Amino acid sequence: MLNEHLFYGGILLCACSAGLAVILGSWYMVRKIKLNGKLDEEYGKEIKEK
């Protein structure tokens, strides 16, 4: 019984960690896109020189 609890507890912990990583990654990308939009509006688009 203890082995089953450890096994399923580990699976649950991994699933929660993966879900949280997806949520935080999405939140980061949304913030980055909004910030880039504000910076482009204020300073103009970035010109990449070679």
Distance bins in CASP14 RR format, pairs under 12 A and 6 or more apart:
PFRMAT RR
TARGET T0000
AUTHOR 0000-0000-0000
RMODE 2
METHOD distances of the structure
MODEL  1
1 7 0 0 0 0 0 1 0 0 0 0 0
1 8 0 0 0 0 0 1 0 0 0 0 0
2 8 0 0 0 0 0 1 0 0 0 0 0
2 9 0 0 0 0 0 1 0 0 0 0 0
3 9 0 0 0 0 0 1 0 0 0 0 0
3 10 0 0 0 0 0 1 0 0 0 0 0
4 10 0 0 0 0 0 1 0 0 0 0 0
4 11 0 0 0 0 0 1 0 0 0 0 0
5 11 0 0 0 0 0 1 0 0 0 0 0
5 12 0 0 0 0 0 1 0 0 0 0 0
5 13 0 0 0 0 0 1 0 0 0 0 0
6 12 0 0 0 0 0 1 0 0 0 0 0
6 13 0 0 0 0 0 1 0 0 0 0 0
7 13 0 0 0 0 0 1 0 0 0 0 0
7 14 0 0 0 0 0 1 0 0 0 0 0
8 14 0 0 0 0 0 1 0 0 0 0 0
8 15 0 0 0 0 0 1 0 0 0 0 0
9 15 0 0 0 0 1 0 0 0 0 0 0
9 16 0 0 0 0 1 0 0 0 0 0 0
9 17 0 0 0 0 0 1 0 0 0 0 0
10 16 0 0 0 0 1 0 0 0 0 0 0
10 17 0 0 0 0 1 0 0 0 0 0 0
10 18 0 0 0 0 0 1 0 0 0 0 0
11 17 0 0 0 0 0 1 0 0 0 0 0
11 18 0 0 0 0 0 1 0 0 0 0 0
12 18 0 0 0 0 0 1 0 0 0 0 0
12 19 0 0 0 0 0 1 0 0 0 0 0
13 19 0 0 0 0 0 1 0 0 0 0 0
13 20 0 0 0 0 0 1 0 0 0 0 0
14 20 0 0 0 0 0 1 0 0 0 0 0
14 21 0 0 0 0 0 1 0 0 0 0 0
15 21 0 0 0 0 0 1 0 0 0 0 0
15 22 0 0 0 0 0 1 0 0 0 0 0
16 22 0 0 0 0 0 1 0 0 0 0 0
16 23 0 0 0 0 0 1 0 0 0 0 0
17 23 0 0 0 0 0 1 0 0 0 0 0
17 24 0 0 0 0 0 1 0 0 0 0 0
18 24 0 0 0 0 0 1 0 0 0 0 0
18 25 0 0 0 0 0 1 0 0 0 0 0
19 25 0 0 0 0 1 0 0 0 0 0 0
19 26 0 0 0 0 0 1 0 0 0 0 0
19 27 0 0 0 0 0 1 0 0 0 0 0
20 26 0 0 0 0 0 1 0 0 0 0 0
20 27 0 0 0 0 0 1 0 0 0 0 0
21 27 0 0 0 0 0 1 0 0 0 0 0
21 28 0 0 0 0 0 1 0 0 0 0 0
22 28 0 0 0 0 0 1 0 0 0 0 0
22 29 0 0 0 0 0 1 0 0 0 0 0
23 29 0 0 0 0 0 1 0 0 0 0 0
23 30 0 0 0 0 0 1 0 0 0 0 0
24 30 0 0 0 0 0 1 0 0 0 0 0
24 31 0 0 0 0 0 1 0 0 0 0 0
25 31 0 0 0 0 1 0 0 0 0 0 0
25 32 0 0 0 0 1 0 0 0 0 0 0
26 32 0 0 0 0 0 1 0 0 0 0 0
26 33 0 0 0 0 0 1 0 0 0 0 0
27 33 0 0 0 0 0 1 0 0 0 0 0
27 34 0 0 0 0 0 1 0 0 0 0 0
28 34 0 0 0 0 0 1 0 0 0 0 0
28 35 0 0 0 0 0 1 0 0 0 0 0
29 35 0 0 0 0 0 1 0 0 0 0 0
29 36 0 0 0 0 0 1 0 0 0 0 0
30 36 0 0 0 0 0 1 0 0 0 0 0
30 37 0 0 0 0 0 1 0 0 0 0 0
31 37 0 0 0 0 0 1 0 0 0 0 0
31 38 0 0 0 0 0 1 0 0 0 0 0
32 38 0 0 0 0 0 1 0 0 0 0 0
32 39 0 0 0 0 0 1 0 0 0 0 0
33 39 0 0 0 0 0 1 0 0 0 0 0
33 40 0 0 0 0 0 1 0 0 0 0 0
34 40 0 0 0 0 0 1 0 0 0 0 0
34 41 0 0 0 0 0 1 0 0 0 0 0
35 41 0 0 0 0 0 1 0 0 0 0 0
35 42 0 0 0 0 0 1 0 0 0 0 0
35 43 0 0 0 0 0 1 0 0 0 0 0
36 42 0 0 0 0 0 1 0 0 0 0 0
36 43 0 0 0 0 0 1 0 0 0 0 0
36 44 0 0 0 0 0 1 0 0 0 0 0
36 45 0 0 0 0 1 0 0 0 0 0 0
36 46 0 0 0 0 1 0 0 0 0 0 0
37 43 0 0 0 0 0 1 0 0 0 0 0
37 44 0 0 0 0 1 0 0 0 0 0 0
37 45 0 0 0 0 1 0 0 0 0 0 0
37 46 0 0 0 0 0 1 0 0 0 0 0
38 44 0 0 0 0 0 1 0 0 0 0 0
39 45 0 0 0 0 1 0 0 0 0 0 0
39 46 0 0 0 0 1 0 0 0 0 0 0
40 46 1 0 0 1 0 0 0 0 0 0 0
40 47 0 0 0 0 0 1 0 0 0 0 0
END
